[in-house]
Amino acid sequence: MVWSKYYETGNAVVDRDHMELFKLVKRVLDEAFTNRRERIDTAITFLTQYTLRHFDNEEKLMTESDYPKIAEHMAQHKQFAASVVNLQKKISEKGDTMDIGLEVNKTIVDWLISHVLGSDKEMAEHYRNKKNV
C-alpha cells in the first residue's frame, strides 16, 4: 500500500495521519506474508493504536466545523476499529498469517482507500469551507 497525492484530502493533519496509516498497513501486510506471528501481532497492535488516535483527530475536526455527517462518519470509524480488533483476535487464534494477510488486504486496505477517497475528502472539504468563511 503506497501513499500518493491522489489520496490527499487537503487537510495537513488528516493527510499526515493517512500517510502514516498507509505505512502501517503496508507493514502489517509485509509481516503477514513472512508468516511471523509475533511480528504481525506487534504491527497490527500499533496500527490499531494509531488508527484510534487518528479517528480522534478527525472527530475533533468534525466537531469544530459542525460537520453534518458526523454521526455517519463516526459509525464508519467504529466499524473499522471493530474490524481491526477482529483481525487481532484472529491473529492470536491462528498460526497461519498468510490468511490474515489476505484478509487485511481485502478488508483494511479496501476500507481505508474507500474511506479516504470518500468520507474523509468530503469531511476535509467541509472543514476547509467552514474555516474559510
N, C-alpha and C positions, 0 to 999 in steps of 0.2 A: 504494500500500500504506500503510494508515493504522493506527497503533497504537491499541488500545483496551484498557480494563480486562479485556475478555474474554480477552485473551492473557496476563494476569498469572499467574505461577506461584506467587507468594507469597514468592519469594526476591528481595530487593532487588538483589543483584549480577546475577543472571540477568535479571531484568526490565529493569534499566538497559541491559544489553548488548542485549537483544532490541529495546528501543525504538530504539537506535542502528542495529541491523541493519535494522529496518523502514525507517528514514530512508534508509539507504544503498541498499537495494533500490529504493526509490522514485526515488532519484537516478539509479541505473543505468537504470531504465525511462524516466525523463524524458529522459535523454541519448540513449538508443537511438532514441526517436521523433523526435529532432531531426536524426538521421542525420549526426551529427558524430563520426566515428570516434575522433579523439584524445580527445574528452571522455568518451565511453563507456569507452574503454580506461583512462583515469585513474580513473573511477568504479568500474569493476569490479576494478581492482588494489587500490584502497583497501578495497572490500568484502571481497576475498579476505584481505587482511592482518588486517582487523578480525575476520572470521569465525574465523580461526585463533587469535587471542588469546582470543576468546570461548570457543571449544572448550576451550582450555587451562584457562580459569576453571572451566568446568563439570566438566571431568575432575578437577580438584583437589577440587571439592566431592564428587564421586562417590567418590574415593579416601578422603577424610576420613570419609565416612559408611559406608564398606564397602557401597556400592551393589551389590546382587546382579546387576544387569543392565548392569554397566559395560562388558563386552566388546561386547555388542549395541549399546549406546549409542555407544561409540567407533567401531564399524563404520559406524553411520549418519553420524557426523561425517566419517569418511574418505570415504564415498561422496559426500557433499555437497561436500566440498572438491575431489574429482575432477571433479564436475560443473562447479564454478566454474572450475577450471583449463581444462577443455574449452571452456567459453564464452570464456575469454580467448584461447585458441588460435583459435577461430572468428572472433573479432573481428579478430585480426591478419591472418587469411587473407581475410576477406570485406570488401567495400566497403559492402554494404547492411546497415546496422544495424537496419533495421526487422524483418528476420527474427530478429535477435538479441533484439530487444525482445520478440517473441512467444515465443521460446524461454525467455527469462528469466521471463516471466510463467507459462509452463507448468511449467518445472522448478523454478526457485528459489523463486518465490512459493508454489507448491503445496507443495513440500517443507517450506519454513520454517513455514508455517502448521500443517501436519500434525505436524511435529516438536515445535513449541512446545506445541500443544494436547495432544499425546500423551506422547511420551517425556520432554520437559522438565518438564511438570507432574508427571508421576509421579516423576521424579528429585527435584524440589524438595520434594515431599511426603515422600519417604523421608528426605531430608536434614533437613527440619524435625522429623520424628518422632524421628530419631536424636539430634538436638541437644537435644530437649526431654525425653529420658529421663534 
